[in-house]
Amino acid sequence: MKNAQCKKCLKKFYEKDIYTIQQFQYRKTPTYKWSIKYFKKLGIIEWDSFCEKCMSFYAKESEKRWNESNI
């Protein structure tokens, strides 16, 4: 049963397919600390659930903003 919901696109998906911004703690840049602050500004907290497609969007978008802030 699809009982989890993506905060961005609102699509339903299986709990085992949940993505959260906590997964960004394993990338080198941007730092996890920076990522938490960035997502907080967007109204996203560490435990919000996302589908794979939307998480990929946020990963690319946050990396783009990180690069822009370090020019």
C-alpha positions as CSV (number, residue, x, y, z in Angstrom):
1,M,0.0,0.0,0.0
2,K,1.3,3.4,-0.9
3,N,1.0,5.4,2.3
4,A,3.9,7.9,2.2
5,Q,3.5,11.2,0.5
6,C,6.1,13.5,-1.2
7,K,6.1,17.0,0.4
8,K,6.8,18.6,-3.0
9,C,4.7,16.8,-5.6
10,L,2.2,15.2,-3.2
11,K,2.4,11.9,-5.0
12,K,1.9,8.7,-2.9
13,F,4.7,6.1,-2.7
14,Y,5.8,3.1,-0.6
15,E,7.4,3.9,2.8
16,K,10.5,1.9,1.8
17,D,11.1,4.5,-1.0
18,I,11.2,7.5,1.2
19,Y,14.0,10.1,0.8
20,T,14.8,12.8,3.3
21,I,17.4,15.6,3.3
22,Q,19.3,13.6,5.9
23,Q,20.8,11.7,2.9
24,F,22.7,14.9,2.1
25,Q,25.0,14.3,5.0
26,Y,27.0,11.9,2.9
27,R,28.0,14.3,0.1
28,K,31.1,16.4,0.3
29,T,29.7,19.7,-0.9
30,P,27.6,21.5,0.0
31,T,28.2,20.6,3.7
32,Y,25.3,19.1,5.6
33,K,25.3,22.1,8.0
34,W,24.8,24.4,5.0
35,S,22.2,22.1,3.5
36,I,20.1,22.1,6.7
37,K,20.1,25.9,6.8
38,Y,19.2,26.1,3.0
39,F,16.3,23.7,3.3
40,K,15.1,25.4,6.5
41,K,14.6,28.6,4.4
42,L,12.5,26.5,2.0
43,G,10.3,25.2,4.9
44,I,11.8,21.7,4.7
45,I,12.9,19.9,7.8
46,E,15.2,16.8,8.1
47,W,12.3,14.3,8.4
48,D,10.1,15.6,5.5
49,S,9.5,12.8,3.0
50,F,10.2,13.1,-0.8
51,C,10.0,10.8,-3.8
52,E,13.1,10.0,-5.7
53,K,12.4,12.5,-8.5
54,C,11.8,15.4,-6.1
55,M,14.9,14.5,-4.0
56,S,17.0,14.5,-7.1
57,F,15.6,18.0,-8.0
58,Y,16.5,19.3,-4.5
59,A,20.0,17.7,-4.7
60,K,20.7,19.5,-7.9
61,E,19.1,22.8,-6.8
62,S,21.0,22.9,-3.5
63,E,24.3,22.2,-5.2
64,K,23.6,25.0,-7.7
65,R,22.8,27.4,-4.9
66,W,26.0,26.3,-3.0
67,N,28.1,27.0,-6.1
68,E,26.5,30.4,-6.6
69,S,27.1,31.4,-3.0
70,N,30.8,30.5,-3.2
71,I,31.7,32.4,-6.4
